[in-house]
Amino acid sequence: MKTILAAYSGAMRGTGTSVLSSLKDLPTTPWMSRSKMEKHLQAISVLQWVLSFLAMGAACTVLLVYIFCTDCWVIAAMYIAWLIFDWNTPKEGGRRSSWVRNWTVWSYFRDYFPIRLIKTHDLLPSRNYIFGYHPHGIFCFGAFCNFGTEATGFSKRFPGIRPSLATLAGNFRFPVLRDYLMSGGICPVNRNSINYLLSRSGSGNAVVIVVGGAAESLDCAPGMNSVTLKNRKGFVKLALQQGADLVPVYSFGENEVYKQFLFEEGSWWRFAQKRLQKILGFAPCIFHGCGLFSSESWGLVPYCKPITTVVGEPITVPKFEDPSQDVVDMYHAMYTKSLKNLFDNYKTRFGLKESDTLLIQ
């Protein structure tokens, strides 16, 4: 067990050699093979991200309040002062770290499912882009791994393009969590933040928006191929105002990694979920994966299901300072058609049937 912890510690520090050397030094035992050891490291890598997303913000807030009530209150006061000074950084381009994006832990994260990134067309560094990511899933594992880290080699596949994954603005109000997210190039999904990236940061920027958002996560379950897009036109208007090309992105397998309890439309539970979604900003899904050491038990670890993210063909978008609704509707229809074509062209390659269709709701 000490060897496992030492290996994982090396992965978190980004020193892949320490992980490999620790694994090589493992004695041959009947109860733990090297392949199982590596699988456990992969599961721990995924679990740390899930727990970070769910609990890091609240835990660090409580810890900060606690420290403020102790003899070390000066440390907490200094951090709060810096937090106030740094408050607008997330919506002004953030503070990405190439070192964090290249941590070895993300390679273990990638290999757990595994996650792959498929490039279909070149992207010009002289243009800016808005990627529409579908579907949301429970935790957007494909979006995070492909665009929030370099585990799948985004920068090598798309040279000159800098991705910024947009997520809930509320996450950037929590201490420590905000810095953790920003280090991966993650930004708030609001107009000010996206406008800044597309208008003041030069060219070669790609803002990744999970279009369906929290509402879509309520409908994700194994075997479901539906996206919430029909009335989501804000990202198209934003692209027109900035002259940023639209790029449809679909992740096959995103909905397969967790099992969710789906409530019927009109039921009290469904009403409660939607009501809490509007209040909290995220959907309170009731879901489960498997346990850390057993796929037969229930837990927060997702199931090992392949996730393949396909980046589609860019749609050239002209710049309109004040686009009319007709223009927005036209480009939204073009985007929807392009997304459907992307799904149909690749569905049979990644486990779906020719008869499977993409439901737009």
C-alpha positions as CSV (number, residue, x, y, z in Angstrom):
1,M,0.0,0.0,0.0
2,K,2.9,2.4,0.7
3,T,4.2,1.7,-2.7
4,I,0.8,2.6,-4.3
5,L,0.7,5.9,-2.4
6,A,4.3,6.7,-3.3
7,A,3.6,6.0,-7.0
8,Y,0.4,8.1,-6.9
9,S,2.2,10.9,-5.2
10,G,4.7,11.0,-8.0
11,A,1.9,11.1,-10.5
12,M,0.3,14.1,-8.8
13,R,3.7,15.9,-8.9
14,G,4.0,15.2,-12.6
15,T,7.1,13.0,-12.2
16,G,6.2,10.0,-14.3
17,T,9.6,8.4,-13.7
18,S,8.8,8.0,-10.0
19,V,5.6,6.1,-10.9
20,L,7.3,3.7,-13.3
21,S,10.2,3.1,-10.9
22,S,7.9,2.4,-8.0
23,L,5.9,0.0,-10.1
24,K,9.1,-1.8,-11.3
25,D,10.2,-2.2,-7.7
26,L,7.0,-4.0,-6.7
27,P,7.6,-7.5,-5.6
28,T,5.8,-10.3,-7.4
29,T,2.9,-11.2,-5.2
30,P,-0.1,-13.5,-5.8
31,W,-2.6,-10.9,-4.6
32,M,-1.6,-7.9,-6.7
33,S,-0.4,-7.9,-10.3
34,R,1.2,-4.9,-11.9
35,S,-1.7,-4.5,-14.3
36,K,-4.1,-4.3,-11.3
37,M,-1.8,-1.9,-9.6
38,E,-1.9,0.4,-12.6
39,K,-5.6,0.1,-12.8
40,H,-6.0,1.2,-9.2
41,L,-3.7,4.2,-9.9
42,Q,-6.0,5.1,-12.8
43,A,-9.1,4.7,-10.6
44,I,-7.6,6.9,-7.9
45,S,-6.7,9.5,-10.5
46,V,-10.3,9.7,-11.6
47,L,-11.7,9.7,-8.1
48,Q,-9.5,12.6,-7.0
49,W,-11.0,14.7,-9.8
50,V,-14.6,13.7,-8.9
51,L,-14.0,14.5,-5.2
52,S,-12.3,17.7,-6.1
53,F,-15.2,18.8,-8.2
54,L,-17.8,17.8,-5.5
55,A,-16.1,18.7,-2.3
56,M,-12.9,20.8,-2.7
57,G,-14.6,24.2,-2.8
58,A,-16.7,23.6,0.3
59,A,-13.9,21.9,2.2
60,C,-11.4,24.7,1.5
61,T,-14.0,27.3,2.5
62,V,-14.6,25.6,5.9
63,L,-10.8,25.2,6.4
64,L,-10.3,28.9,5.7
65,V,-13.0,29.9,8.2
66,Y,-11.5,27.5,10.8
67,I,-7.9,28.9,10.3
68,F,-9.4,32.4,10.7
69,C,-10.6,31.4,14.1
70,T,-7.2,30.1,15.3
71,D,-3.9,31.7,16.1
72,C,-3.0,31.4,12.5
73,W,-5.7,33.9,11.5
74,V,-3.1,36.1,9.8
75,I,-2.6,33.5,7.1
76,A,-6.3,33.3,6.4
77,A,-6.6,37.1,6.4
78,M,-3.7,37.4,3.9
79,Y,-5.3,34.8,1.6
80,I,-8.7,36.6,1.7
81,A,-7.0,39.9,0.9
82,W,-5.3,38.3,-2.1
83,L,-8.6,36.6,-3.1
84,I,-10.3,40.0,-3.2
85,F,-7.4,41.5,-5.2
86,D,-7.4,38.5,-7.6
87,W,-11.2,38.2,-7.9
88,N,-11.6,39.2,-11.5
89,T,-8.8,37.0,-12.9
90,P,-11.0,34.0,-13.9
91,K,-13.1,36.2,-16.2
92,E,-10.0,38.0,-17.6
93,G,-8.2,35.1,-19.2
94,G,-7.5,33.1,-16.1
95,R,-4.1,31.8,-15.0
96,R,-3.3,28.6,-16.9
97,S,-0.3,26.4,-16.0
98,S,1.4,24.2,-18.7
99,W,2.9,22.3,-15.8
100,V,-0.5,21.4,-14.3
101,R,-2.0,20.6,-17.6
102,N,0.8,18.1,-18.2
103,W,0.7,16.3,-14.9
104,T,1.2,12.6,-15.2
105,V,-1.9,12.0,-13.2
106,W,-4.0,13.1,-16.2
107,S,-2.4,10.3,-18.3
108,Y,-3.7,7.8,-15.7
109,F,-7.1,9.6,-15.8
110,R,-7.1,9.2,-19.6
111,D,-6.2,5.6,-19.6
112,Y,-8.8,4.6,-17.0
113,F,-11.8,4.9,-19.5
114,P,-9.8,5.3,-21.9
115,I,-10.4,8.7,-23.5
116,R,-9.4,9.5,-27.1
117,L,-9.4,12.8,-29.1
118,I,-10.3,12.5,-32.8
119,K,-9.4,15.4,-35.2
120,T,-11.4,15.6,-38.4
121,H,-10.2,19.0,-39.8
122,D,-7.4,21.5,-39.3
123,L,-8.1,24.7,-37.3
124,L,-6.4,27.9,-38.4
125,P,-4.5,29.7,-35.6
126,S,-5.5,33.0,-37.2
127,R,-9.1,32.4,-36.2
128,N,-11.0,32.2,-32.9
129,Y,-13.4,29.4,-32.2
130,I,-16.4,28.4,-30.0
131,F,-16.5,24.6,-29.5
132,G,-20.0,23.3,-28.7
133,Y,-19.4,20.1,-26.6
134,H,-22.1,17.4,-26.5
135,P,-23.4,15.6,-24.5
136,H,-22.9,16.9,-20.9
137,G,-22.9,13.5,-19.1
138,I,-22.6,13.7,-15.3
139,F,-19.1,15.2,-15.0
140,C,-18.0,16.0,-18.6
141,F,-15.0,13.7,-18.3
142,G,-14.3,13.9,-22.0
143,A,-14.4,17.7,-22.0
144,F,-12.1,18.0,-19.0
145,C,-9.5,15.4,-20.2
146,N,-9.3,16.7,-23.8
147,F,-9.5,20.5,-23.2
148,G,-8.5,21.0,-19.5
149,T,-5.4,18.9,-19.7
150,E,-2.8,17.8,-22.4
151,A,-3.4,14.1,-21.7
152,T,-4.8,13.5,-25.2
153,G,-2.3,15.9,-26.9
154,F,-4.7,18.7,-27.9
155,S,-1.9,21.2,-28.5
156,K,0.0,18.7,-30.8
157,R,-3.1,17.8,-32.8
158,F,-4.2,21.5,-33.1
159,P,-1.0,23.6,-33.0
160,G,-1.5,27.2,-32.3
161,I,-5.0,26.7,-30.7
162,R,-5.4,27.3,-27.0
163,P,-8.5,25.7,-25.5
164,S,-10.4,27.2,-22.6
165,L,-13.1,24.9,-21.1
166,A,-16.0,27.0,-19.7
167,T,-17.8,25.8,-16.5
168,L,-20.1,27.2,-13.8
169,A,-19.1,30.7,-12.7
170,G,-20.0,29.7,-9.1
171,N,-17.0,27.3,-8.9
172,F,-14.7,30.3,-9.1
173,R,-16.0,31.8,-5.9
174,F,-14.5,29.0,-3.8
175,P,-11.0,29.3,-2.4
176,V,-8.3,27.0,-3.8
177,L,-10.8,25.3,-6.2
178,R,-10.8,28.4,-8.4
179,D,-7.0,28.3,-8.7
180,Y,-7.1,24.5,-9.4
181,L,-9.6,25.1,-12.2
182,M,-7.8,28.1,-13.7
183,S,-4.5,26.2,-13.8
184,G,-6.1,23.9,-16.4
185,G,-7.2,26.8,-18.5
186,I,-10.8,26.5,-17.3
187,C,-12.9,29.7,-17.3
188,P,-16.4,30.8,-16.1
189,V,-19.2,30.2,-18.6
190,N,-20.5,33.8,-18.8
191,R,-20.5,36.5,-21.4
192,N,-17.8,38.7,-19.9
193,S,-15.3,35.8,-19.6
194,I,-15.9,34.5,-23.1
195,N,-15.9,37.9,-24.7
196,Y,-12.6,38.6,-23.1
197,L,-11.0,35.5,-24.4
198,L,-12.4,36.0,-28.0
199,S,-11.7,39.8,-28.2
200,R,-8.7,40.6,-26.1
201,S,-6.5,37.6,-26.2
202,G,-5.6,37.7,-29.9
203,S,-6.4,34.8,-32.2
204,G,-6.1,31.0,-31.9
205,N,-8.4,30.8,-28.9
206,A,-11.0,28.1,-28.6
207,V,-13.7,28.5,-25.9
208,V,-15.3,25.1,-25.2
209,I,-19.0,25.4,-24.1
210,V,-21.0,22.4,-22.9
211,V,-24.1,23.7,-24.6
212,G,-26.7,21.4,-22.9
213,G,-25.4,22.4,-19.5
214,A,-27.0,21.2,-16.2
215,A,-30.4,20.6,-17.8
216,E,-28.9,18.0,-20.2
217,S,-27.2,16.1,-17.4
218,L,-30.7,15.1,-16.1
219,D,-31.3,13.1,-19.2
220,C,-27.9,11.3,-19.5
221,A,-27.9,7.6,-19.0
222,P,-26.3,4.6,-20.8
223,G,-27.8,4.1,-24.3
224,M,-29.2,7.6,-24.6
225,N,-28.2,9.8,-27.5
226,S,-29.9,13.1,-26.9
227,V,-28.7,16.7,-26.6
228,T,-30.3,19.8,-25.3
229,L,-29.8,22.2,-28.2
230,K,-33.1,23.3,-29.8
231,N,-33.5,26.5,-27.8
232,R,-29.8,27.0,-26.9
233,K,-28.9,29.9,-29.2
234,G,-26.9,32.2,-27.0
235,F,-23.5,30.6,-28.0
236,V,-24.4,31.1,-31.7
237,K,-25.2,34.8,-31.1
238,L,-21.9,35.2,-29.2
239,A,-20.0,33.6,-32.0
240,L,-21.6,36.0,-34.5
241,Q,-20.8,39.1,-32.3
242,Q,-17.1,38.0,-32.1
243,G,-16.7,36.5,-35.5
244,A,-15.7,33.2,-34.0
245,D,-16.1,30.0,-36.0
246,L,-18.4,27.4,-34.6
247,V,-17.1,23.8,-34.1
248,P,-19.4,20.9,-33.2
249,V,-17.9,18.4,-30.8
250,Y,-19.5,15.1,-29.8
251,S,-18.2,12.6,-27.2
252,F,-19.3,9.0,-27.8
253,G,-19.5,7.2,-24.5
254,E,-19.9,10.2,-22.2
255,N,-23.3,9.0,-21.1
256,E,-22.2,5.4,-20.5
257,V,-19.8,5.9,-17.5
258,Y,-22.5,6.4,-14.8
259,K,-26.0,4.9,-14.2
260,Q,-28.6,7.5,-13.3
261,F,-32.0,7.2,-11.8
262,L,-34.3,9.0,-14.3
263,F,-37.6,10.4,-13.1
264,E,-40.5,10.9,-15.5
265,E,-41.5,14.3,-16.7
266,G,-44.2,15.7,-14.6
267,S,-43.3,13.7,-11.5
268,W,-42.6,15.4,-8.2
269,W,-38.9,14.3,-8.2
270,R,-38.4,15.7,-11.7
271,F,-39.9,19.0,-10.6
272,A,-37.6,19.1,-7.5
273,Q,-34.5,18.4,-9.7
274,K,-35.4,21.2,-12.1
275,R,-36.2,23.6,-9.3
276,L,-32.9,22.9,-7.5
277,Q,-31.1,23.3,-10.8
278,K,-32.4,26.8,-11.3
279,I,-31.5,27.7,-7.7
280,L,-28.1,26.0,-7.5
281,G,-26.9,26.3,-11.1
282,F,-26.3,22.6,-11.4
283,A,-28.5,19.5,-11.6
284,P,-28.8,17.3,-8.5
285,C,-28.6,14.0,-10.4
286,I,-29.0,10.7,-8.5
287,F,-26.4,8.4,-10.0
288,H,-23.8,5.8,-9.1
289,G,-20.7,4.2,-10.5
290,C,-18.6,1.5,-9.1
291,G,-16.4,1.1,-6.0
292,L,-12.7,1.9,-6.0
293,F,-11.6,-1.7,-5.8
294,S,-14.5,-3.6,-7.2
295,S,-16.7,-3.0,-10.3
296,E,-19.4,-5.0,-8.7
297,S,-20.0,-2.6,-5.8
298,W,-21.6,0.9,-6.0
299,G,-19.5,4.1,-5.6
300,L,-18.4,7.4,-7.2
301,V,-15.8,5.9,-9.5
302,P,-17.2,5.9,-13.1
303,Y,-17.4,2.6,-15.0
304,C,-14.6,1.8,-17.4
305,K,-16.3,2.8,-20.7
306,P,-14.4,4.3,-23.7
307,I,-15.0,7.9,-24.3
308,T,-14.1,9.2,-27.8
309,T,-14.3,12.9,-28.5
310,V,-14.7,13.9,-32.1
311,V,-13.9,17.5,-33.1
312,G,-15.9,18.3,-36.2
313,E,-15.6,20.7,-39.1
314,P,-15.5,24.4,-38.3
315,I,-18.4,26.6,-39.6
316,T,-17.1,29.9,-40.8
317,V,-19.0,32.7,-39.0
318,P,-18.9,36.4,-40.1
319,K,-18.8,39.2,-37.5
320,F,-22.1,41.0,-36.7
321,E,-22.1,43.6,-33.9
322,D,-25.9,43.1,-33.5
323,P,-27.0,40.0,-35.4
324,S,-30.8,39.7,-36.1
325,Q,-32.7,36.8,-34.8
326,D,-33.1,35.5,-38.4
327,V,-29.3,35.4,-38.8
328,V,-28.9,33.6,-35.4
329,D,-31.5,31.1,-36.3
330,M,-29.8,30.4,-39.7
331,Y,-26.4,29.7,-38.1
332,H,-28.0,27.7,-35.3
333,A,-29.7,25.5,-38.0
334,M,-26.3,25.1,-39.7
335,Y,-24.7,24.1,-36.5
336,T,-27.4,21.6,-35.6
337,K,-27.1,20.0,-39.1
338,S,-23.3,19.8,-38.8
339,L,-23.6,18.2,-35.3
340,K,-26.1,15.6,-36.7
341,N,-23.8,14.8,-39.6
342,L,-20.8,14.4,-37.2
343,F,-22.8,12.0,-35.1
344,D,-24.1,10.0,-38.1
345,N,-20.6,9.8,-39.7
346,Y,-18.9,8.3,-36.7
347,K,-21.6,6.5,-34.7
348,T,-20.9,3.0,-36.1
349,R,-17.2,3.4,-35.4
350,F,-17.7,3.7,-31.7
351,G,-20.3,1.1,-30.7
352,L,-23.6,2.5,-32.0
353,K,-25.9,1.0,-34.6
354,E,-26.6,2.5,-38.0
355,S,-30.2,2.9,-36.9
356,D,-29.3,5.0,-33.9
357,T,-30.2,8.6,-34.2
358,L,-29.3,11.8,-32.3
359,L,-32.3,13.3,-30.5
360,I,-32.3,17.1,-30.4
361,Q,-34.4,18.5,-27.7
